[in-house]
Amino acid sequence: MTLASTIFGLLGCGLLCVAVAASVLRFQALPVGIRYVLVTAVVVAVLSPIGDLSIAGTVRGVTGDLSVSTLALAASAVFARLTGRTMFERRERNALLGLVAGAALFLYPFALGWTPFDPYALGYGSIAFTTVLLLVSLTAWRAGLNLVVLVIAAAAVAYLGGAYESRNLWDYLIDPLAAVYALAVLLPAAVGKLASQRRQRAPVV
């Protein structure tokens, strides 16, 4: 474990803590000046040592290092709560959540050993995996999905720079928190859409 990876991991977990606090306490409903004071206070609180560990350190001990997807979503949440504006368009956010959910459904069930195929192994420098990521990035760029491009590019840079202990690219792209959040957001929306379509198709009696 290097000092750089420790600092990067702690800052990432600190950002997540700030995003959760800003959302739970509804910073956006407060005057602008108070929002920034509270965010500063929360940052100091989560990064300051309490005994042997800070709050961010405790969170990191539970979650591990957070993926770039989680960091991007957390940063977007903090920005929205502070400014009252969104950092990215809804379609960009939904595109990222869709990719995270799809990647989670592809990665985690197989990684549990249910089949001989282990997609997690692709993260150790697989040319095929890198090619797929490049194609996804180019497709997203042409579609104007800048958030997806940013996350993949940032994950690649962090991976090449050894920002985390892990040497698997998957860990820089996705983590269980991002996967659960993506599925929690998208599944109810999909169920609601299907229910609405069925009501529209139902014969009028």
Secondary structure, 3 states (H helix, E strand, C coil): CCHHHHHHHHHHHHHHHHHHHHHHCCHHHCCHHHHHHHHHHHHHHHHCEECCEEHHHHHHHHHCCCCHHHHHHHHHHHHHHHHCCCCCCHHHHHHHHHHHHHHHHHHHHHHHHHCCCCHHHHHCCCHHHHHHHHHHHHHHHHCCCHHHHHHHHHHHHHHHCCCCCCCCHHHHHCCHHHHHHHHHHHHHHHHHHHHHHHHHHCCCC
